Amino acid sequence: MKKLIIALSIIIGVLLILFFVAGYFLGNVPIASKLLGTDKAKNLGVVISMDNAYSGLKDISSPLTPQGVKDIINNPALYTTLKTTLTSDEASSLLAIGDVPNFPLRMAQIKFGPNGSFQTSGVINTEELQKALKQSGVSSGTIDKVMGYVKTVKYINFYAEGSLSITNNKITGNISNAKIGNIGVPDDLLSKIDAGVASSVMNKLSQVGYSIRSLTISEGKVDVDMDRPLADLNNWLKFVQY
């Protein structure tokens, strides 16, 4: 399930956000830390806590006791087949404690809204930005230009809102509003986000054993129906309480 949380954040956060970051910086906007508002990300009212993280772990059927681990070993379907609901607080808290290597988002909040809508905010660590762009399929030429603009800024705030759904591993959605720091991203750049990269992310998930039958966002929650590989369990074993 860790990769699902990563996938959510990539789809809602890294994938879409970093693409319009690239598009925006390529417009030769001068970069200054005050203009980018690097001091503090927008607070969406999401509560990130260990209590919410452990509540989320229960919702994603992650074992919290040695007996729970044994039960899954004896019956892997207890873990590999998942149909669950996560709240905004749970999803954001799981992302916060996930300890994802080379993940460029920090203090990320994901707030689920009605009719598939979402808001997300946080801080992009530019030291990890280059790897994330490369893994998302961005061309080396674009990456070099982006890194040329952000190399003097270690952290950049972001905010975005839009809609998202997944049906049988196919992503649909859009970004309706976005900001990098205090700067609004023009609508014409938002409309140029490459949907092919979203498909690439889903293809990578499918290749390692994930199949998302549906992901549906509604007020304060996301409903997920999916299959996941048993190997995903390794990501959460550190939270087993002995």
N, C-alpha and C positions, 0 to 999 in steps of 0.2 A: 504493500500500500504506500510505502514511502515514495516509490516512483510515481504513483498516482498524484500524491501531493506535489511532487516535483513537476509532474506534467501539468497540473492545474496552474501552478505558479509560472511555469514556462509559457503555457498558452495564454494565461491572463496577464502575466507579468513580463517575463523575459522576452518571450517570442514577439509579442505585439509591441511592448514598450521599447525594447532595444531597436526594433526596426524603425519606429518613428524617431527615436533618438538619432539614428544614423541619417535618416532623411532630413531631419531638422538641422543637424550640424553641417550637413553638406550644403546647406543654404548659406554658409559662411556667416553665421551669426557669431558675433564676438563673445568669448567666454569669460565670465568673471564670477567668482564665488558668490558675491553678494547678489548678483543678478540671478544666479542659479538657485539661490536660497538654500545653501548646503547645511544650514544650522539645524533644521528640524523638518521632518516629513509631516504631511497633513494627517491629522488625527481623524480617523473615520469612526471612532467610538467602539472599535473592536477591542475586546478584552483578551490580551495574551497572558496566559498563566499556566502553571504546571497542572492545576486542577482541570482546566479546560483541555490541556494536552492529554491527560490520562483519561478524561471522558471521551475524547476523540479516539484514543487507542482502543477503548472498549467498543466503540461504534464500528471500528474497522476490523474487529475480531482479532486484534493482536493479543497474544497470550501475555498475561501479567503474573502468572505463577508457573512453577516447574510442571505442575500437573497439566496446565493448559498447553504447554509445549508438547508433552507426551501425547495428549489427545490429538493434536494436529499431526504428529508423526504417525500415529495409528490411523488417522483418517484425514488425509491432506485436504479433502474437499471442504473441511471446516474452515479452511483458510483461503484456498484458491478461488472459491466461488464467493463473491461478495455482492450483497445488495444492502445498501445502507444510506443513512442520511447524516451529513455533517453540518453543524452550524458554522456561521462565520467565525465565531470565537474558537471553535475546535479546529477548523482548517488552518486558521492563522497560527494557532498555538502549535499545531503539529509541524507546520513549516518552520517555526522558530526553533523548535527543539530537534529538528531532523538532522542537524549537523551535516549538511550537504557539502561535500568537497567542491571547491572552486565555484560555488554558487554566488553570483554577483549581487543578489538582493539582500538587504539588511533591514531589520525592523519592518518587514513587509506585513501589511494588513490587507485582507481580502474581505470585502463586505458584499454579501449576496442580497439582491433586491428582487422585486416582482418581475414576472414575465421574462426571465432569463437575463436580467440586468445585473451588473456588478460594478463595484468601485474597487480600486486597488491603489495603495500608496506605499511608499517606502524610500529606501536609499539604495542607489546603485554604487557598488564598489568598482571603480573604473579599473582597478588592478586585475579584476576577474572578468571585466567586460570583454576583452579581446577573445578569451577562450569561449565565452558564451556565444558571441557573434559567430565564431568559426563553427562551433557545434550546431548552430542554427542554420548553417548553410549560406551565410553572407559571403559575398565574394571578397577575395583578399584585397582588392583595390579599394573597396568600400571600407573594409576594416582599417586599412592603413590611414585613410582620410579621417575616419571617426577618431581613431586613437591620436592622430595628430592634433585634433581640436581639444581632446579631454586630458591630454597627458599631464597638464599642470593642475588638474583638479582631481583629488582622490575620491571624493564622494559627490554624487549628484542626486538631488531629490527627484522623485517622479510622482505623478498622479494620473490616473486614467479611469474612464468609465465607458461602458459599452454593454454589449450583450454576447452571450456565449451558450452554445449547446453542442452536445456530441451525440450522434446516433450511428450505431454500427461503425465506430471508428472514424466517422466523418465529422469534421468540425464545421460549424456555421456560426457566424457572429460578426460583430464589427466594433470598432472603437469610435465613439461619438464625440468624445472630448478628452483632451490630454494636455498635461503641462509638464515641462521639464524645469524644475525650480519654480520660478515665478513667471515663466514665459509660456504662453499658450501656443500649442502646436497648430498650425493652419490646417483647415479642413481638407485642402487639396492634397496635403502630405499624408493625412490619415487615410485618405481614400486609396493611396498607392501601396498600402501594406500588402506584401506578397502572400497571398493565400496558399501558394505552393509550399511555403516553408511550414505552415501549419500541418499540411499533409505529410511533410517530411518527418515532423515530430511524431505524428501518429504511426507512421511506418516504422520508425525506430522502436516505438513501444511494442508494436505488433511483433517485430522480429525477436524480441526478448520474452515474448509470451503473454503480453497484455492484450486483452480484448474488451473494449468499452462498448457495451451494448447501448447504454444511454447515460448521459450526464445532463441533468435538468436543474437549473437554478430557479429558485423562488424566494419569496421574502425571508431573509435570514438564514437560508439553508441551501444545500446542494444535495440532490438525490443521485446516487451512483449505482449502476448495475453493471458488473464487470467480472471478468476472470483475470487472475493474476498468477504468476509463477510462484511456486513454493519458495524459490530462492529469495523472494522479496521479504520473507519472514526474517532473514538474517539482519535486515536493517533495523528491526525493532526489538531484538532479543536483549539489548542492553537495558530495556525497561522492565524486564522480568524481575519480580520482587521475591527474593529468597528468604 
